[in-house]
Amino acid sequence: MKLLEFDKTKSLLKKYNILIKDTDIFNDEKEALNYALKIGFPIVLKVYSDKVIHKTEENAVITNISNEKEFKEYFSFLNSKFKDKEGIIIQKQFKGRELVIGISNDETFGKVIMIGLGGIFVEVLEDVSFRLCPITKKDALGMIQELKGYKILMDFRGKKKVDMDKLVEFLVNLSHLAINEKNIESIDFNPLIINEKEINVADFRIIVKENA
């Protein structure tokens, strides 16, 4: 098994109308800074490597970088600490509720899709829902509504209801990707950040068969 390269990941997801926005990968600090200035602060820096599984725990992700000075300091830190990497991802700092969405390959049933609340805290909250792929829009909505914290996605404490239609479409598209692309072993979007206007995949990891 291997981590799918960054550019191949973006291309594969785009094929199924899953877009990775305001996100690119660099090894050169000057080019990376120019991109950061283009998309605008605050931004996130994160290492993209098959050697880094849990970016937060391994200090491989730095959020809320708000200016050029911080950018140079943290880019240099990550670049020197993590030698074995494809590059450093530069990404816009997204705002919204955090979800985790994934695909796994069950030996008996085949491809399974999962959605959970909480992003990096999903293992603590244990608020998840599963379906066999592929799924329909009705299936996707059922998954979302099964979550114990479903109401958090509605109008909640001054925050507007998330774009439920886009979330349903996202799940359906991902389930078809899982079925059609036979070399996929697993997909992990954690976190996926959603608000009333858009969905953004803040972190992504696609594992494919070694000969893919």
C-alpha positions, 0 to 999 in steps of 0.5 A, spaced: 500 500 500 502 507 498 500 514 499 497 517 492 501 523 490 498 530 491 497 531 484 494 525 482 490 525 489 487 532 486 486 529 479 482 523 481 478 527 486 476 532 481 474 527 476 468 526 481 467 533 482 470 533 489 475 539 489 481 541 493 480 548 493 486 554 495 491 548 496 497 546 493 504 543 495 511 546 495 518 544 496 521 551 495 520 557 500 519 563 495 514 559 491 510 557 497 510 564 500 508 567 493 502 562 493 500 564 500 500 571 499 496 569 493 490 566 497 491 570 503 492 569 510 491 566 515 493 559 512 495 552 514 502 549 513 502 541 513 507 536 511 505 531 506 508 524 507 507 517 507 511 517 513 506 522 517 500 518 519 497 523 524 499 530 523 497 533 529 500 528 534 506 529 530 507 536 529 506 536 522 501 541 521 501 548 523 494 552 523 492 560 523 499 562 520 497 570 519 503 573 516 509 573 512 514 572 518 510 566 521 510 563 514 517 563 513 519 561 520 514 555 520 516 553 513 523 552 515 521 548 521 517 543 517 522 543 512 528 541 516 524 536 521 521 532 516 526 530 510 522 524 507 516 528 504 513 529 498 512 537 500 509 542 504 502 543 503 500 551 503 492 551 504 487 557 506 485 556 513 477 554 512 472 555 517 466 551 519 464 545 522 468 539 522 467 532 520 470 526 518 469 522 512 472 516 509 472 510 505 474 503 507 475 496 504 471 490 508 474 483 506 466 481 506 462 487 504 467 491 499 467 498 500 464 502 506 463 509 506 463 513 513 461 520 516 462 522 523 462 528 527 468 532 530 474 531 526 480 529 530 476 528 536 471 523 532 475 517 536 473 520 542 466 522 540 464 515 537 459 519 533 459 515 526 455 512 521 456 507 515 453 505 509 455 500 503 458 503 497 455 506 492 449 510 496 444 514 493 442 521 496 437 518 500 442 513 503 447 519 504 441 524 508 440 518 512 447 517 514 447 524 516 441 524 520 443 518 524 449 522 527 447 523 534 450 530 533 446 532 527 443 538 530 450 541 530 449 541 523 443 545 523 442 553 525 446 552 532 448 558 537 448 563 531 451 559 526 447 558 520 445 551 517 450 547 513 449 546 506 446 539 506 445 538 499 452 539 497 454 534 503 449 529 500 452 530 493 459 529 496 458 523 499 454 520 493 460 522 489 465 519 493 461 512 494 462 512 486 469 513 486 470 508 491 466 503 487 469 505 480 476 506 482 479 499 483 486 500 486 483 504 492 484 501 499 482 507 503 480 514 503 481 519 509 478 526 509 479 529 516 477 534 517 472 536 512 470 543 514 463 545 512 459 551 513 452 554 510 456 556 503 461 550 501 465 544 503 472 544 504 477 538 504 482 540 509 486 534 510 486 528 505 489 521 505 488 516 499 491 509 500 492 505 493 495 498 492 502 498 491 502 497 483 497 503 482 
